[in-house]
Amino acid sequence: MHVVIFEGAHWRSFAPFSLSRPVFMLPCGAGTLLDKQIRATRPSRVTLWVRPELENFCRRHVLPSLPCPGEINKPLDGELTLLMSGRTLHLSQYNIEDSEAIVLDERPDGGDRVMRSAVVKSPGLSPDDVLQRSDRWLRLLDLPASTPQSRLPEYVWDLIKWNEEAIVADSIAVTEPSEPLAAGPYHAVEESNIWLGKGVHLGAGCVLDASKGPIVLAENVNIGANAVIQGPVYLGPHTQVTPLALIRAGTSAGPMCKLGGEISNSVILGFTNKPHEGFLGDSYLGEWVNLGAGSTTSNLKNTYGEVTMPVEGRQVKTGRRFMGSLIGDHTKCAIGTRLMTGSYLGLPAWWAARITRRGSFPASPGSRIAAPRPIGWRRWRK
């Protein structure tokens, strides 16, 4: 069936990460939301409805990797089509209705009803109808209701919350056989729950503990001596774990990350550097982030109370007691940086402060926080 994956107007709640990529390209588990949507629906062809400024990004980075023919921002034809929100998280196979139907998400705050997915036949329906919530789009909300078969994240911390389950689901979906665990001076617990790609190196004394969930190490991952990996964990291609590091459950990272210290229940996008001592927990990091030596995030308030996070200029209750930091693409933190519970750093920023700080620092091209003067965009690009 033809599947259309649309962003909608809710993409702003996933800033700063959705500022530089479509929402469906956000990682959760061992892959992106799009990977799971494609796997769950098995489409014959895919159309992506995205913001106009992201069309070129999708043509260059998304379409070439699709397993079926794909197009960008093309209106519907007369074929029965599955419309699906790009925010949906699929942990199992999706059973597509054979007639028009809709799955609605009733907002807990009493806001407008939001389409999670729908099977429609509406020639001419376009991305503009979604973004503008046109009458044509709103009429779809009156289609016969169907049963939800996916989850619908509202904010970035929902991806953190469900990351551990997503790793498990993705590990089950792996069809390629694991490379054998060759004899060596390391310790593996529940070997049947460990999947290794080609070229994985396991350092002397390292521990792979898959007793509480799978460990998936993609090709050419390097685990340093005496490092401990506690599943569920996914490490992407060419990721390096430094000696004595502790990677705890619910963590996914890569490709080409450098990880060290203690990391727990966090999502780390590609090419990010966190090789030194320091704690990173319940956080979401963008691409090309660098955390200087000794950088640490707090993920629990002294009061053990609910953490709030800034979203579109307002404070939103997360429903979480454990919540670290959201750090956007290309953000750099100086040595000894301490980020308090619920911190937000936009993209790209240079965090040069050496004091404990909690707060929201939204996207600002090349901004330098706690510095004598801002760093201009051209200088940042150098």
C-alpha positions in Angstrom: 0.0 0.0 0.0 1.0 3.6 -0.6 2.1 5.2 2.7 2.3 8.9 3.3 4.3 10.0 6.4 3.6 13.6 7.4 5.2 16.0 9.9 2.2 18.1 10.8 2.4 21.2 13.0 3.6 19.5 16.2 7.3 19.3 15.0 8.2 22.4 17.1 7.7 20.3 20.3 10.8 18.3 19.3 13.2 21.3 19.1 16.1 21.7 19.0 16.5 18.4 17.2 13.6 18.9 14.7 15.0 22.3 13.6 17.5 20.5 11.3 15.7 17.3 10.4 12.1 16.0 10.0 10.6 14.5 13.1 10.5 11.0 11.6 14.4 11.1 11.4 14.7 11.3 15.2 16.4 8.2 16.6 14.7 6.0 19.2 16.2 2.5 19.9 18.5 1.1 17.2 17.1 3.3 14.4 14.9 6.3 13.5 11.2 6.6 13.8 11.1 6.3 10.0 12.9 3.0 10.1 10.3 1.6 12.4 7.4 3.0 10.4 8.7 1.4 7.2 9.3 -1.9 8.9 5.8 -1.9 10.5 3.8 -1.0 7.4 5.8 -2.6 4.5 4.8 0.0 1.9 4.9 -0.5 -1.8 5.9 3.2 -2.1 6.4 6.1 0.3 5.7 9.8 0.1 7.2 12.1 2.7 5.3 15.3 3.6 7.8 17.7 5.2 8.4 21.4 5.6 9.6 23.1 2.4 13.0 23.9 3.9 13.6 20.2 4.5 12.9 19.0 1.0 16.5 19.0 -0.1 17.6 17.3 3.1 15.1 14.4 2.4 16.2 14.1 -1.2 19.8 13.8 -0.3 19.7 11.8 3.0 16.4 10.0 3.2 15.1 8.9 -0.2 18.4 7.1 -1.2 18.1 4.8 1.9 14.4 3.9 1.5 13.7 0.2 0.6 11.0 1.2 -1.8 10.2 4.0 -4.3 9.8 7.4 -2.5 8.7 11.0 -3.3 8.6 14.3 -1.5 5.6 16.5 -0.9 3.5 15.0 -3.7 -0.3 15.3 -3.3 -2.4 12.1 -3.1 -3.7 10.4 -6.2 -6.8 8.2 -6.3 -5.2 5.2 -4.6 -6.3 4.1 -1.1 -3.5 5.5 1.1 -2.3 5.1 4.7 -1.6 8.5 6.2 0.7 8.3 9.2 2.1 10.9 11.6 5.9 11.1 11.5 5.8 11.1 15.3 4.4 7.6 15.6 6.6 5.0 17.3 6.0 1.4 16.1 7.2 -1.5 18.2 5.3 -4.2 16.3 3.7 -4.9 12.9 1.0 -2.6 11.7 -2.3 -4.1 10.4 -3.7 -1.8 7.7 -7.4 -1.3 7.3 -8.9 -2.2 3.9 -11.3 0.7 4.0 -11.3 4.3 5.2 -10.7 4.7 8.9 -8.8 7.0 11.3 -6.9 6.7 14.6 -7.2 9.9 16.6 -5.1 11.1 19.5 -7.2 13.0 22.0 -5.0 15.6 23.5 -4.7 15.4 27.3 -4.7 19.2 27.5 -8.0 19.4 25.7 -6.4 20.8 22.5 -7.3 20.0 18.9 -7.7 16.4 18.0 -4.6 15.0 16.2 -4.5 12.4 13.5 -2.2 9.5 14.5 -2.9 7.6 11.3 -5.7 7.1 8.7 -6.6 5.1 5.7 -8.1 7.5 3.1 -8.9 8.0 -0.5 -8.7 11.7 -1.1 -7.2 12.7 -4.4 -5.4 16.1 -4.3 -4.9 16.1 -0.5 -1.5 17.8 0.0 1.1 18.8 2.7 -0.4 22.3 2.8 -3.7 20.8 4.0 -1.8 19.3 7.0 0.1 22.4 7.9 -2.9 24.7 7.6 -5.4 22.2 9.0 -7.7 23.0 6.0 -11.4 22.0 5.9 -10.4 19.2 3.7 -8.0 17.9 6.3 -10.5 18.4 9.2 -13.2 16.4 7.4 -10.9 13.4 7.7 -11.3 13.5 11.5 -14.9 12.4 11.1 -13.9 9.1 9.4 -14.8 5.8 11.3 -12.5 5.3 14.3 -10.0 2.6 14.4 -7.8 1.1 17.2 -4.4 2.6 17.8 -1.4 0.3 16.9 1.4 2.7 17.7 2.6 5.2 20.3 2.6 8.9 19.7 5.4 10.8 21.4 4.4 14.4 22.4 7.9 15.6 23.3 11.5 14.6 23.1 11.5 13.0 26.6 8.9 10.5 25.4 11.6 9.1 23.1 13.9 8.8 26.1 11.2 7.1 28.1 10.5 4.5 25.3 14.1 4.0 24.2 14.7 0.9 26.2 11.6 -0.8 24.7 12.5 0.3 21.2 16.0 -1.3 21.6 14.3 -4.6 22.5 11.9 -4.3 19.6 14.6 -3.5 17.1 16.8 -6.3 18.3 14.0 -8.8 17.8 13.6 -7.4 14.2 17.2 -8.1 13.3 17.3 -10.7 10.6 21.1 -11.0 10.0 22.9 -13.5 12.1 25.3 -12.2 14.7 29.1 -12.7 14.4 30.3 -15.4 16.7 31.6 -14.5 20.2 35.1 -15.7 19.8 37.0 -16.8 22.9 38.8 -13.9 24.6 39.6 -12.3 28.0 36.1 -10.8 28.4 32.9 -11.8 30.2 29.6 -12.2 28.4 26.3 -12.8 30.3 23.4 -14.3 28.3 25.3 -14.7 25.1 22.1 -15.5 23.1 21.0 -12.0 23.8 24.1 -10.3 22.4 24.3 -9.4 18.7 27.7 -8.4 17.1 28.4 -6.9 13.8 31.5 -7.5 11.7 34.8 -6.1 13.1 33.6 -5.6 16.7 36.5 -5.5 19.1 36.1 -6.5 22.8 38.8 -5.3 25.1 40.4 -7.3 27.9 38.2 -7.5 31.0 35.1 -5.9 29.4 31.7 -7.1 30.5 28.7 -7.5 28.2 25.7 -8.1 30.6 22.6 -8.9 28.5 20.8 -10.6 31.4 18.1 -7.8 31.5 18.0 -6.9 27.8 19.7 -7.3 24.5 23.0 -5.7 23.6 23.4 -4.8 19.9 26.9 -3.8 18.7 27.0 -2.7 15.1 30.0 -3.2 12.8 33.4 -2.0 14.0 32.3 -1.0 17.5 35.3 -0.9 19.9 34.7 -1.7 23.6 37.7 -0.7 25.8 39.3 -2.7 28.5 37.2 -3.2 31.6 34.2 -1.3 30.2 30.8 -2.6 31.3 27.8 -2.7 29.0 24.4 -3.4 30.6 21.6 -4.1 28.2 19.3 -3.1 26.6 21.9 -1.1 24.7 22.5 -0.3 21.1 25.9 1.1 19.8 26.0 2.2 16.2 28.8 1.6 13.6 32.3 2.6 14.5 31.4 3.8 18.0 34.2 3.6 20.6 33.7 3.0 24.3 36.7 4.0 26.4 38.3 1.8 29.1 36.5 1.6 32.4 33.3 3.2 31.0 29.8 2.1 32.3 27.1 2.1 29.6 23.8 1.4 31.4 20.4 0.2 30.2 18.3 2.2 27.8 21.2 3.8 26.0 21.6 4.0 22.2 24.4 5.8 20.4 26.0 6.2 17.1 27.3 6.0 14.5 30.9 7.0 15.2 30.5 8.2 18.8 33.1 8.2 21.5 31.7 7.3 24.9 33.2 7.2 28.3 32.4 7.8 32.0 28.9 6.7 33.0 26.0 6.9 30.6 22.4 5.8 31.5 19.1 5.8 29.6 20.2 8.3 27.0 19.9 8.8 23.2 23.0 10.0 21.5 23.0 10.9 17.8 26.0 10.3 15.5 29.5 11.8 15.7 29.1 12.9 19.3 32.0 13.0 21.7 31.6 12.1 25.4 34.8 10.1 26.0 35.8 11.5 29.4 34.7 10.9 33.0 31.3 12.4 34.1 27.7 11.3 34.2 25.2 11.5 31.4 21.7 10.3 32.2 18.1 10.5 30.9 19.3 12.9 28.1 19.0 13.3 24.4 22.0 14.6 22.5 22.2 15.8 18.8 24.9 15.2 16.3 28.4 16.5 16.6 28.0 17.4 20.3 31.2 17.6 22.4 31.1 17.3 26.2 34.5 18.4 27.7 36.3 16.4 30.3 34.4 16.2 33.6 31.1 17.4 32.1 28.1 16.0 34.1 24.4 16.2 33.9 22.0 16.0 36.8 18.9 13.9 36.2 17.1 14.2 39.6 16.0 17.2 41.6 16.9 17.5 45.3 13.2 17.5 46.0 12.5 14.3 44.0 9.8 16.3 42.3 8.5 16.3 38.7 10.8 17.9 36.2 9.6 20.7 33.9 11.1 21.5 30.5 10.9 24.5 28.2 8.8 24.1 25.1 7.9 27.0 22.8 8.4 29.5 25.5 6.5 27.8 28.2 7.3 25.3 31.0 5.8 21.9 30.4 5.5 19.2 33.0 7.3 16.1 31.8 5.7 13.5 34.1 9.2 12.3 34.9 11.2 12.3 38.1 14.4 11.5 36.2 15.2 13.9 33.4 18.6 15.1 32.2 19.4 17.5 29.4 18.4 18.1 25.8 21.5 19.2 23.9 21.2 20.3 20.2 23.4 19.5 17.3 27.0 21.0 17.2 26.8 22.2 20.8 30.1 22.2 22.7 30.5 22.1 26.5 33.7 23.2 28.2 35.6 21.1 30.7 33.9 20.7 34.1 30.5 21.8 32.8 27.6 20.9 35.2 24.1 20.9 33.7 21.3 20.8 36.2 18.1 18.7 35.9 16.0 19.7 32.9 18.5 21.8 31.0 18.0 22.7 27.4 20.8 23.8 25.0 19.9 24.8 21.5 22.0 24.4 18.3 24.7 25.3 17.8 26.1 26.8 21.0 29.4 26.9 22.8 28.8 26.4 26.5 31.8 28.1 28.2 30.4 28.5 31.7 32.1 26.9 34.6 29.3 27.3 37.1 26.3 25.1 37.9 23.4 26.2 35.8 19.9 25.2 35.0 17.9 26.8 32.2 16.9 27.1 28.6 19.3 28.4 26.0 17.4 28.2 22.7 18.9 27.9 19.2 21.1 30.8 18.2 23.6 30.4 15.3 27.0 30.3 16.9 26.0 31.7 20.2 28.5 31.4 23.0 27.1 31.2 26.5 28.9 32.9 29.4 31.5 34.3 27.0 32.7 37.9 26.6 31.2 38.2 23.1 29.1 36.1 20.7 30.7 33.9 18.2 29.6 34.9 14.7 28.0 32.3 12.3 30.9 32.5 9.8 33.5 31.9 12.6 31.4 29.0 14.0 31.5 27.3 10.6 35.3 27.4 10.6 
